[in-house]
Amino acid sequence: MSHPELRFGVLGPLRVHAGERAVELNAVKPRMLLATLLLDADRVVPLDTIVEALWPQRPPRSAVANVRTYASALRSALGGDRLRSEVGGYAIRVEPGELDLHTFDDLVRRAAAARGAGRHEEALGLLDDALGYWRGRPLEDLPAGAAWEDAIGRISEGRVAAAEEHAALHLALGRHTAAIAPLRALLADHPFRERLWLHLMLAHYGSGQRAEALGAYAEVRRLLVAELGVEPCAELRQVHDSVLRGDPVARTVAAALASVLPHVVPAVCQLPRDLPDFHGRDTALRDLRHLAGDGRGTPAVVVAGPPGVGKSALATRAGHTLRDRFPDGQLHLDLGGTGPEPASAHDLLGDLLRWLGVVGRALPSGVAARAALYRSRMAGRRMLLILDAAACADQVRPLLPGAEGCAVIVTSRRRLSDLAGARLLELGMLDAAASRALLESSGAPGAAAADPAAAEAIMRSCGGLPLAIRQAGGRLAGRRAWPPRVLAERLADEPRRLTALGVRPGFAAAFGDLPGPAAAAFTSLGALGAASSLPTWAIGALVDRDDAEAEDVVDALVEAHAIEPAGVDAIDQPRFTMHELVRLYARELADAPGDRAERRACLERVAGGWLALVESANAGMPVSPFVARLGGARRRPPGGAAARRAAERPRAWFDAERPALVEAVARAAEAGLADHAWELAAALVPYFDMHGHYGDWYRTHRSALAAVQAAGHRRGQAALLRGLGQLRAYQGDHERATDLFDRSRRMFAACGDGHGESIALSGLATVARMRGRYPEAMEHCHRALEGALAAGDRHGEALIRASIGRLWRARGDTDTALDWLSAALDLSRDTGDRHREAHVLHEIGLLRAAEGAHPAALARFRAALAIFHQIGDREGITGSLAVIDRTTRATHTARGPHTGHLRTARTPQPTRTG
């Protein structure tokens, strides 16, 4: 047999070998990162867990960057395909036989199966091999930390448990003397482990060392009384009495080991038939086998997920693969949690006890008595129990065995977070490869190959939901005359999709019993139609709840898998998404006859919340002087953390919320909330403009424009036409930009909005200047200035004065240009408009450079650059760096008229000047 490519050791000092060569990892932090990943091999370890492991006290600011560096070092040492980066963490791939911990666990499981079947000699040999992998304390050469504490504790407990069973097998086989030395060594580290003392007494007594056996009892009694104030356990006292009486060794040993090596009873297997087409769950199956496979420490593993995701299929597959680890049997119960009347604990316990041989009058009548007898009958056995379709934690608790040795797998549409001690395994959707494999194996062989585009469309419609994919495959199988594109076209029709995929009944059962506010929020989410992720406050706004109440609603929706956590965004907001098929079902509910006014009110609250938050964030952003004044749409300011984040970290808030904001404009427009749609679209312009999100700018303005046109809202149309004109100007489409600006001006004038007319005129001036029509541009500027002064718009006044100065510079009148630019600079500083100040400084720098005053020009350019850096204007930074470079080179190479080239139209400069 060939050696594994790599061998990892954690059962002692950390070791890595490639063949016979030791892999040198000298730095402590990369070794600690490797150890952290190996303790959870083949699974993604979250980044915060890694940081806690590497810096238990106080991580540095650069912790995440440092982790990336250490991961890069490990990739170099181990090979590029071993360590992979996932969303939110890292994982290491370990092949079978490469990690000593996995090999140890596997040998222990095989020993348990052999022991359960009565093959004690084989079990002893396997445990000999398993314990031989230990070289000391786990990871003893690395600094200990709280992040590893639980894992190291479980691993160490596994070693002691294996050693206990190893000793028990020695005793059962009559090899008493061989057990003494190992037991003494273990007791040095675990002096309060009474089972070890019991085995030591039996080993001494079986070896003819009666005095040593009595001495061991005296020693453990002194220890327990002195340190813990308790007497030895009943089993120790019974063995002590047997030794005092001089009972036969064989009978004494057999009686003491009865609970450790119980009589093998006929096993029962009630597992449903395994599915032949099981795809895409390798990681989940491996995790489930790991959590449930040892039968120790974990009361239950809860496999949770939405209806149709394959929870029962996974539990059944795991049950079949774990049969050898639970030789006393595998039980399966349907708890009926997906139906209107879940099974009672009383009836379920009755079924379990009958399967365990309790019949007739021996079966107790009360729940408590049945539960007690059930736990008694399960004690000492190694059995696997699958509780399928649990409704709640209360239904499951009485069914949990009381002792170690058994494992319980629970499937539920709820997470059962109140089931104490249970481990949760969330089951998500299948990826593209697994979806394709399931589609073909469920009745549509060759579909993907025959028409890959149609197959992809079918899988997108199914959204990775196994039930939906099986239904789609079944439809293709039942209609072999259809090419795949026919089904793809049918599934593209959203109202028909739920029926075609057969998922509506499951959704109705899963979401039909949501508590009142959560049920209302679920339906309103359908009306909202949100495909992007949402923060908590937005879901709460649907049902008019404040922050604390919103969290309760969100928790209920998450527990039912109506929505799914989508992680935390860059500003630490939890976000939530809704599966596309679930969204369609919620939309059906929202479209059903009912209170349409309430549905509209829900959407208005959310749109009002977005508008309030955008305005709060805009207060910390540079002022955009070409946005019309807002205020007609009703605001609903969210409280608490949402408002604080928007105000304190505006740019990061906009970055996190951009997809949701773009969608919010579209939803408001679709719902006929014209005021909210156009004001929200206009309010987003400063952010879109600063960061160059011109596609989002265009989409929001177009969708909002359709809404205001339908509503006959002329001022909203004027504002949006002004924004669209600005985009055309940026694209160099001067003719179209002029038309949009002029239409905007005329509409503002018709509404009596002088301020709006002023910002439209400033746009006309910009385009005229770009086209070299300076007199026309100057006329527009002066008319715009009159409007800004009349409206008291000092930001707009500064913009227009700067534009006039720019026009005078272009016409060669530097003195007049400087007068206008200086006035604009003073006004920008008076109003605190740092963005406008930077642009004016840039213009004055160009003016000074044209005069040959390079040091003065550089001073202005650098001052502008500092402001652009401060406010995060990427385009401004680029333009400033370019002119600084050109001016510096001009200073060094020519100090005469050659510097005049800085006045050309090709001079890089910030473009968002209106």
WOZIBEL-V983920 format. One record per backbone hydrogen bond with DSSP energy under -0.5 kcal/mol. CO is the residue of the C=O (numbers start at 1). NH is the residue of the N-H. If there is no record, write none. Layout:
co=CO nh=NH
co=CO nh=NH
//
This chain:
co=7 nh=17
co=8 nh=100
co=9 nh=15
co=10 nh=12
co=10 nh=139
co=11 nh=135
co=12 nh=139
co=15 nh=9
co=16 nh=23
co=17 nh=7
co=17 nh=19
co=18 nh=21
co=21 nh=18
co=22 nh=24
co=23 nh=25
co=27 nh=31
co=28 nh=32
co=29 nh=33
co=30 nh=34
co=31 nh=35
co=32 nh=36
co=33 nh=37
co=34 nh=38
co=35 nh=39
co=37 nh=40
co=38 nh=41
co=40 nh=43
co=44 nh=46
co=45 nh=90
co=46 nh=50
co=47 nh=51
co=48 nh=52
co=49 nh=53
co=50 nh=54
co=51 nh=55
co=60 nh=63
co=62 nh=66
co=63 nh=67
co=64 nh=68
co=65 nh=69
co=66 nh=70
co=67 nh=71
co=68 nh=72
co=69 nh=73
co=70 nh=74
co=71 nh=75
co=72 nh=76
co=73 nh=77
co=74 nh=78
co=75 nh=79
co=79 nh=82
co=79 nh=83
co=82 nh=84
co=82 nh=93
co=84 nh=86
co=84 nh=91
co=86 nh=88
co=86 nh=89
co=88 nh=47
co=89 nh=86
co=90 nh=45
co=91 nh=84
co=92 nh=42
co=92 nh=94
co=95 nh=98
co=98 nh=8
co=98 nh=100
co=99 nh=103
co=100 nh=104
co=101 nh=105
co=102 nh=106
co=103 nh=107
co=104 nh=108
co=105 nh=109
co=106 nh=110
co=107 nh=111
co=108 nh=112
co=109 nh=113
co=110 nh=114
co=111 nh=115
co=112 nh=116
co=113 nh=117
co=114 nh=119
co=115 nh=118
co=118 nh=120
co=119 nh=123
co=120 nh=124
co=121 nh=125
co=122 nh=126
co=123 nh=127
co=124 nh=128
co=125 nh=129
co=126 nh=130
co=127 nh=131
co=128 nh=132
co=130 nh=133
co=131 nh=134
co=137 nh=140
co=139 nh=142
co=145 nh=148
co=145 nh=149
co=146 nh=149
co=146 nh=150
co=148 nh=152
co=149 nh=153
co=150 nh=154
co=151 nh=155
co=152 nh=156
co=153 nh=157
co=154 nh=158
co=155 nh=159
co=156 nh=160
co=157 nh=161
co=158 nh=162
co=159 nh=163
co=160 nh=164
co=161 nh=165
co=162 nh=166
co=163 nh=167
co=164 nh=168
co=165 nh=169
co=166 nh=170
co=167 nh=171
co=168 nh=172
co=169 nh=173
co=170 nh=175
co=171 nh=174
co=174 nh=176
co=175 nh=179
co=176 nh=179
co=176 nh=180
co=177 nh=180
co=177 nh=181
co=178 nh=182
co=179 nh=183
co=180 nh=184
co=181 nh=185
co=182 nh=186
co=183 nh=187
co=184 nh=188
co=185 nh=189
co=186 nh=189
co=186 nh=190
co=190 nh=193
co=192 nh=194
co=193 nh=196
co=193 nh=197
co=194 nh=198
co=195 nh=199
co=196 nh=200
co=197 nh=201
co=198 nh=202
co=199 nh=203
co=200 nh=204
co=201 nh=205
co=202 nh=206
co=203 nh=207
co=204 nh=209
co=205 nh=208
co=208 nh=210
co=209 nh=213
co=210 nh=214
co=211 nh=215
co=212 nh=216
co=213 nh=217
co=214 nh=218
co=215 nh=219
co=216 nh=220
co=217 nh=221
co=218 nh=222
co=219 nh=223
co=220 nh=224
co=221 nh=225
co=222 nh=226
co=223 nh=227
co=224 nh=228
co=224 nh=229
co=224 nh=230
co=225 nh=229
co=233 nh=237
co=234 nh=238
co=235 nh=239
co=236 nh=240
co=237 nh=241
co=238 nh=242
co=239 nh=243
co=240 nh=244
co=241 nh=245
co=242 nh=246
co=242 nh=247
co=248 nh=252
co=249 nh=253
co=250 nh=254
co=251 nh=255
co=252 nh=256
co=253 nh=257
co=255 nh=258
co=257 nh=260
co=257 nh=261
co=268 nh=330
co=276 nh=278
co=277 nh=279
co=281 nh=285
co=282 nh=286
co=283 nh=287
co=284 nh=288
co=285 nh=289
co=286 nh=290
co=287 nh=291
co=288 nh=292
co=289 nh=293
co=290 nh=294
co=292 nh=295
co=295 nh=405
co=296 nh=298
co=297 nh=299
co=300 nh=302
co=300 nh=423
co=301 nh=303
co=301 nh=410
co=302 nh=304
co=302 nh=425
co=303 nh=412
co=304 nh=427
co=306 nh=309
co=308 nh=467
co=310 nh=314
co=311 nh=315
co=312 nh=316
co=313 nh=317
co=314 nh=318
co=315 nh=319
co=316 nh=320
co=317 nh=321
co=318 nh=322
co=320 nh=323
co=322 nh=325
co=322 nh=326
co=323 nh=326
co=326 nh=329
co=328 nh=268
co=329 nh=384
co=330 nh=270
co=331 nh=386
co=333 nh=335
co=333 nh=388
co=335 nh=343
co=336 nh=339
co=344 nh=348
co=345 nh=349
co=346 nh=350
co=347 nh=351
co=348 nh=352
co=349 nh=353
co=350 nh=354
co=351 nh=355
co=352 nh=356
co=353 nh=358
co=354 nh=357
co=357 nh=359
co=359 nh=362
co=360 nh=363
co=362 nh=364
co=366 nh=370
co=367 nh=371
co=368 nh=372
co=369 nh=373
co=370 nh=374
co=371 nh=375
co=372 nh=376
co=373 nh=377
co=374 nh=378
co=375 nh=379
co=378 nh=381
co=381 nh=383
co=382 nh=328
co=383 nh=407
co=384 nh=331
co=385 nh=387
co=385 nh=409
co=386 nh=333
co=386 nh=388
co=387 nh=411
co=388 nh=335
co=389 nh=337
co=390 nh=413
co=392 nh=396
co=393 nh=396
co=393 nh=397
co=394 nh=398
co=396 nh=399
co=397 nh=400
co=403 nh=406
co=407 nh=385
co=408 nh=301
co=408 nh=410
co=409 nh=387
co=410 nh=303
co=411 nh=390
co=412 nh=305
co=416 nh=419
co=418 nh=420
co=419 nh=422
co=423 nh=302
co=425 nh=304
co=426 nh=428
co=431 nh=435
co=432 nh=436
co=433 nh=437
co=434 nh=438
co=435 nh=439
co=436 nh=440
co=437 nh=441
co=438 nh=442
co=439 nh=444
co=440 nh=443
co=440 nh=444
co=444 nh=447
co=446 nh=450
co=447 nh=451
co=451 nh=455
co=452 nh=456
co=453 nh=457
co=454 nh=458
co=455 nh=459
co=456 nh=460
co=457 nh=461
co=458 nh=462
co=459 nh=463
co=459 nh=464
co=462 nh=465
co=464 nh=430
co=464 nh=466
co=465 nh=469
co=466 nh=470
co=467 nh=471
co=468 nh=472
co=469 nh=473
co=470 nh=474
co=471 nh=475
co=472 nh=476
co=473 nh=477
co=474 nh=478
co=475 nh=479
co=479 nh=482
co=483 nh=486
co=483 nh=487
co=484 nh=488
co=485 nh=489
co=486 nh=490
co=487 nh=491
co=488 nh=492
co=489 nh=493
co=490 nh=493
co=492 nh=494
co=493 nh=496
co=493 nh=497
co=494 nh=497
co=494 nh=498
co=496 nh=500
co=497 nh=501
co=498 nh=502
co=498 nh=503
co=498 nh=504
co=499 nh=502
co=503 nh=507
co=504 nh=508
co=505 nh=509
co=506 nh=510
co=507 nh=511
co=508 nh=512
co=511 nh=514
co=515 nh=519
co=516 nh=520
co=517 nh=521
co=518 nh=522
co=519 nh=523
co=520 nh=524
co=521 nh=525
co=522 nh=526
co=523 nh=527
co=524 nh=528
co=525 nh=529
co=525 nh=530
co=534 nh=576
co=535 nh=539
co=536 nh=540
co=537 nh=541
co=538 nh=542
co=539 nh=543
co=540 nh=543
co=540 nh=545
co=541 nh=544
co=546 nh=550
co=547 nh=551
co=548 nh=552
co=549 nh=553
co=550 nh=554
co=551 nh=555
co=552 nh=556
co=553 nh=557
co=554 nh=558
co=555 nh=559
co=556 nh=560
co=557 nh=562
co=557 nh=563
co=558 nh=561
co=564 nh=577
co=567 nh=575
co=569 nh=572
co=572 nh=574
co=573 nh=569
co=574 nh=536
co=575 nh=566
co=576 nh=534
co=577 nh=564
co=579 nh=583
co=580 nh=584
co=581 nh=585
co=582 nh=586
co=583 nh=587
co=584 nh=588
co=585 nh=589
co=586 nh=590
co=587 nh=591
co=588 nh=592
co=589 nh=592
co=594 nh=596
co=595 nh=599
co=596 nh=600
co=597 nh=601
co=598 nh=602
co=599 nh=603
co=600 nh=604
co=601 nh=605
co=602 nh=606
co=603 nh=607
co=604 nh=608
co=605 nh=609
co=606 nh=610
co=607 nh=611
co=608 nh=612
co=608 nh=636
co=609 nh=613
co=610 nh=614
co=611 nh=615
co=612 nh=616
co=613 nh=617
co=614 nh=618
co=615 nh=619
co=617 nh=620
co=618 nh=621
co=623 nh=625
co=624 nh=627
co=639 nh=642
co=639 nh=643
co=640 nh=644
co=641 nh=645
co=642 nh=646
co=643 nh=647
co=644 nh=648
co=645 nh=649
co=649 nh=653
co=650 nh=654
co=651 nh=655
co=652 nh=656
co=653 nh=657
co=654 nh=658
co=657 nh=661
co=658 nh=662
co=659 nh=663
co=660 nh=664
co=661 nh=665
co=662 nh=666
co=663 nh=667
co=664 nh=668
co=665 nh=669
co=666 nh=670
co=667 nh=671
co=668 nh=673
co=669 nh=672
co=672 nh=674
co=673 nh=677
co=674 nh=678
co=675 nh=679
co=676 nh=680
co=677 nh=681
co=678 nh=682
co=679 nh=683
co=680 nh=684
co=682 nh=685
co=684 nh=688
co=685 nh=689
co=686 nh=690
co=687 nh=691
co=688 nh=692
co=688 nh=693
co=689 nh=692
co=692 nh=694
co=693 nh=697
co=694 nh=698
co=695 nh=699
co=696 nh=700
co=697 nh=701
co=698 nh=702
co=699 nh=703
co=700 nh=704
co=701 nh=705
co=702 nh=706
co=703 nh=707
co=704 nh=708
co=705 nh=709
co=706 nh=710
co=707 nh=711
co=708 nh=712
co=708 nh=713
co=709 nh=712
co=712 nh=714
co=713 nh=717
co=714 nh=718
co=715 nh=719
co=716 nh=720
co=717 nh=721
co=718 nh=722
co=719 nh=723
co=720 nh=724
co=721 nh=725
co=722 nh=726
co=723 nh=727
co=724 nh=728
co=725 nh=729
co=726 nh=730
co=727 nh=731
co=728 nh=732
co=728 nh=733
co=729 nh=732
co=732 nh=734
co=733 nh=737
co=734 nh=738
co=735 nh=739
co=736 nh=740
co=737 nh=741
co=738 nh=742
co=739 nh=743
co=740 nh=744
co=741 nh=745
co=742 nh=746
co=743 nh=747
co=744 nh=748
co=745 nh=749
co=746 nh=750
co=747 nh=751
co=748 nh=752
co=748 nh=753
co=749 nh=752
co=752 nh=754
co=753 nh=757
co=754 nh=758
co=755 nh=759
co=756 nh=760
co=757 nh=761
co=758 nh=762
co=759 nh=763
co=760 nh=764
co=761 nh=765
co=762 nh=766
co=763 nh=767
co=764 nh=768
co=765 nh=769
co=766 nh=770
co=767 nh=771
co=768 nh=773
co=769 nh=772
co=772 nh=774
co=773 nh=777
co=774 nh=778
co=775 nh=779
co=776 nh=780
co=777 nh=781
co=778 nh=782
co=779 nh=783
co=780 nh=784
co=781 nh=785
co=782 nh=786
co=783 nh=787
co=784 nh=788
co=785 nh=789
co=786 nh=790
co=787 nh=791
co=788 nh=792
co=788 nh=793
co=789 nh=792
co=792 nh=794
co=793 nh=797
co=794 nh=798
co=795 nh=799
co=796 nh=800
co=797 nh=801
co=798 nh=802
co=799 nh=803
co=800 nh=804
co=801 nh=805
co=802 nh=806
co=803 nh=807
co=804 nh=808
co=805 nh=809
co=806 nh=810
co=807 nh=811
co=808 nh=813
co=809 nh=812
co=812 nh=814
co=813 nh=817
co=814 nh=818
co=815 nh=819
co=816 nh=820
co=817 nh=821
co=818 nh=822
co=819 nh=823
co=820 nh=824
co=821 nh=825
co=822 nh=826
co=823 nh=827
co=824 nh=828
co=825 nh=829
co=826 nh=830
co=827 nh=831
co=828 nh=832
co=828 nh=833
co=829 nh=832
co=832 nh=834
co=833 nh=837
co=834 nh=838
co=835 nh=839
co=836 nh=840
co=837 nh=841
co=838 nh=842
co=839 nh=843
co=840 nh=844
co=841 nh=845
co=842 nh=846
co=843 nh=847
co=844 nh=848
co=845 nh=849
co=846 nh=850
co=847 nh=851
co=848 nh=853
co=849 nh=852
co=852 nh=854
co=853 nh=857
co=854 nh=858
co=855 nh=859
co=856 nh=860
co=857 nh=861
co=858 nh=862
co=859 nh=863
co=860 nh=864
co=861 nh=865
co=862 nh=866
co=863 nh=867
co=864 nh=868
co=865 nh=869
co=866 nh=870
co=867 nh=871
co=868 nh=872
co=868 nh=873
co=872 nh=874
co=873 nh=877
co=874 nh=878
co=875 nh=879
co=876 nh=880
co=877 nh=881
co=878 nh=882
co=879 nh=883
co=880 nh=884
co=881 nh=885
co=882 nh=886
co=883 nh=887
co=884 nh=888
co=885 nh=889
co=886 nh=890
co=887 nh=891
co=888 nh=892
co=889 nh=893
co=890 nh=894
co=896 nh=899
co=897 nh=900
co=898 nh=901
co=899 nh=902
co=900 nh=903
co=901 nh=904
co=904 nh=907
co=911 nh=913
co=914 nh=766
//
